[in-house]
């Protein structure tokens, strides 16, 4: 089996922490050939650190000198479309970080060009491929919780990671800080909601940073089959990523940091029923922790980005559908456009 040659655009944190290690673990099917970054020194340092053969100061030079199968885009979303089109026109398959773009028109351009050149396009919606989320999707599809009626998402990003930083790049995104984290809540909601057409948003400012008009957000997404209620918090000093999925017969609680899923079904409010429900939750938690520990110790734990990249490579080798299509990436961008538009309607000049 031939190896796919990969070039990475952008040598920032996400490339070095997630993407490059993922490819390095795929030695049988992938060859990491080159990296590029406008900061040529960073590109060269990254290539040296990870033993990648070549480093370039820009994507055009990399594309002209390398015979690549895959271009992996790890640069800000403002330039995703231009970089992707350049790579696609060279015959490369393209995978990129979320969001696919900042405008649906840019998504449409990428989809059209990829179709014209008969290459595959993929967006890394990493949370969809964490083990608890994959299991939850199957349980819902199998009717294990009855009919789906709604969901709740809570994402907490520590203050020091974004909101406390006056010069962070999120300020350049539509809607500011929600433009960075918002796509996660959008694509997770879209995994279950159908045809989202109505959104609303509520914002508060607790930290009073002059460069951050708001730091706590509550967002509602209404689909044909249910509602997703979202809390995005930037005021705390801790990470959290929790998803609750509600069905007519049972519910699911997902902790995407601990990689745990707990199914709960409390039919009665008797002491015995509550005790059984609590014991069941404890049992599921202990079992999940033990399973995760075993996978980590034996180096079998694959999460999020690792899974998407591996499945994308498989889709190229086997000519199957990518794990996240361009059309799915576009739908996330469409929902984010609605959220930012509503944000600006309600809060006007305060919105970044």
N, C-alpha and C positions, 0 to 999 in steps of 0.2 A: 504493500500500500504506500502510495506516495505521500510525502509530508507537505502540508500546507505552509507556505512561507508568509510570515506575518510582519507587518510594519506598524509601529505604534506612533501616533501623532500626539505629542504632549507628554512631558516627563514629570508631571506634578505628583501630588500625594496619591491620588486614586490610581494612577498608572503603576506607581511603584509598590503600593500596598496591596492592590487587588489584581490588576490586569496582568502585569508581568509574571507574578508568581503563578497565576492560573495557567498561563501558556507554558511555563517551565515544568509544570506537572504533567503536561500533555506531550512528552517527548516522542511518543510513538507516532503521533499524528501531526504534530506541529513543529515548525522550526522558526524561532524568533530571529528574524534576519536583521532588523534595523529599528531604530527609534529616531524621532526628530523633534526638535523644539526650537522656537525662535531664540531661546537662550541656549546658544550653541555649547557653552560650557556645561550647562545642566545636561544637555543631551549626551555629551561625551562622558560626563561623570556617571550617568545612568547606564550607558553602554558598558563602561568598565566595571561598575558594581555588579551588574547582572550577567556579565560575559556575553554581551550581544555584539555581533561582528561589526556593525556599522552604525554611525551616528551622523545626523544631518541637521543643518540649521533651518530647513524649511521643508514642507511637504512636497513641493514641486521637484526639488532636487532628489529627494528620496524616491519619488515615483519614477523619475527618469533613469535612475541608476540601479534600481532594484526590480527584480521580476517577482512581484508580490501577488499572492492569492487573496490575502485579507489585509485590509487597513482598519485599524482599531483607533477610534477617535476619542481622545481623552482631553479635549480642550473645551473652553467655555461654549455654551450652546449658541451664542450669537454667531459663531462661525461654523457651526456644524454643517450647514447646507453647502457652503462654498467648498469646504474641505471634502465633504462626501462626494459632491459632483465631480471634483477633480479626480478623485480616486476611482469612481465608477467609470468615468470616461476612459480610464486606463485599463478597464476590464477587471477591476478588483471588487470583491465582495466587501461590504462595509458593515461594521458593528460600531455602535457609539454609546456613550454614556447618556443617561436621561438628563433633561428632556430631549426628545428628538430635535426640537428646534423651539423657537419662541413664537413662531407664527405658523398657522396651518398652511399658508401659501408656500413656505419653505419646505414643509413636509411633502406637499404635493409635488414640488419640483424634484425632490429626491426620489420619491416613489416612481414618478414618470421616467426619470433618467435611468433608474435601476431596471425598470421594466424594458426600456428600449435596449439596454445593453445586456439584458438577460443575466443579471447578477443578483445576489441576495442582499437584503437590507435587514438589519436587526438593531433593536434598541435594548439596552440593559435595564430592564425593570426588575432589579435584583430581588426585591422582597417577595415577588411572586414565586421565587424558586427556592426559598428557604423551606426546609422539610416540613415545618408545621403548616405553612401556607399551602403547599402542594397537597398535604393530607386533608386539609380543610376543604379545598376545592373538590376533592374526590368524595368526601363525606356528603357535601351539599349536593353534588351531582347524583349521588346514589340514594338521596332521600333520607339520609340518616338523621337529619334534624327536622324532618317534615318539609313544609314549604318555606322557602326563604322569604323573610319579611323585612329585613334590614340589617344594618351593621353599625359599629362604632369604632373609630380609630383614634388612638392617642399617640402622638409623636412628640417627644421631648428632646430638644437639642440644647446641650449645656450652654450657658451664657458665654463662656470663654471661647467656644468654638466658632461663634458667628456674631451674635448681637452686640457683644462688648467691643467688637473690632470696628473702629471708625472707617478704616480703609478696605474692608473686606469686599471682594468682588461681587457679593450678592446685591450690593447697592445698584449695580448696573442692570439688574434683571427687572422685567416688568413686575410690579408689585413688591419689589424689594425682597425681603427675607422669605416670603412665602413662595417666591419664584424658584427658590432653591429646594425647599422641602416639599412644597405643594405637589409636585408631580408624583411623589411617592403615594400620597393619600389618594390622588386621582386614579392612578393605575390600579391600586389595590381595590378601590371602590368599583372600578369598571370590571374587575374580575367577576363581580356578582350582579351589579346593577345593569339594567338594560335601558338604552336610549335616554341618557341624562339630558334633560332640557331646562330644568330650573335649578338655580343655585342661590345661596345667600351666604353672607359673611358678617361676623361681628368681631370688632377689634378693640383692644384696650392697651393702654400704655402704663406699665407698672414701674419700669426702670428709669424712665424719664431721660433716656439718652437723647441728646439733641439731634443725633444722626439717625435715630430709629424712631419713627413716629408711633409705631405700635410693636408690641412684643408678645401679645397673647391673642390667639385667633380661634374663633369657632366657625366652622364652615358646614353648611348643609348641602348635600347633593341629592336631588330627587330624580329617581328613575321610574320607569313604568312599573317595576316590580318591587320597589322598596326605597328606603331612604338611608343614606350614609351620613352619620353625624361625626364630625371630625374636630379634634382639638389639636392645635399646633402650639406648642409652648416653647418659648425661648428665654424664660425668666429663671429657670431652675439650674442647679449645678449638677445635673445627672442626665444620663441617657435613658430613654424609654421608647419602646415600640410595641404597643399592644393593640390587638384587634379582637373585637367581639362580634360574632356572627349570630344572628337571631333567627330561629326557625319556629314553626308552629308547634313542634313537638320537643325540641331541645335547643341548646345553644352551645357555641364553641368559644373558648377563650384562648387566644394565641399570644404568647410572649415571644417576639421575634428577636429579643436579645438573648434570652436563655434557651431559645429554640424548643419551647414546650407548647403542647396543645392539650387542653383539658375540655372534655365534653361534659356538660352538666344538664341534668334533667330532674328538676325538683317538682314533682307532681302534687305533693301535699305539704302543708305547713305543720304537720305533726312532728314531735321531737324525734321520733324514729326515722321519719323520712329525711329530716334535716341531717341527722347523724349519718345515715347511709350516703347521702349526697356528699357530705364533707369527707367521709372516709374514701369515697370513690375519687374525689379530687386529689386527696393526699396520695392515694395509690398511683394515680396517673402521673402525678408530679414526680414521685420517687422513681417510677419506672422510666419516665422520660429522661430524668437526670442520669440514671444509670446507663441508659442506652447512649446518650450523648457522650458520656465519659468514655465509654468503650470505643466509640467511633473516633474520638479525639486521640486516645492512646494508640489506637491501631492505624491512625492516619486515614480514616475512611469517612471523615466528616466533610461533606461537600455542601456548601451553602451559596445562596444567591448568585453572585457574579461568577463563581467557579462553574456553576451548573449552566448558566446561560452561555458562557463562552464555549464550554465543552459541547453543548447541544448545537450551537451555531456551527462549529467545525464539522460535527456529524452531519448537519443538514447540507453542507456543501459537498462532503464526500459521498453522501447517499442521495443527493438531489431531492431532499424533502423540505418541508416548510420550516423556516427559522422558528426558534422558540418564542420570539416576539417579532411580529411582522411590522413593516413600515406603517401599515394601516392602523395597527393597534397603537403604535407610537403616536400617530397623528391624532387618534381619538383622545389620548391623554392631553395633548397640546390643545385640542379644541375645548376640553373641559377647563383647562387652566386659563384659557382666554376668557371664558365665561366668568370664572371666579375673579380674575383681575378686573374685568369690566364692571362687575357688581361692586367690587371693592372701591373702585374709583367713583362710581355713582354715589355711594354712601358716605365716603370720607374725603372726596374731592382732592384739594391741593395738598393734603397731608400725605397722600400716597406717593411712594417713590416711582 
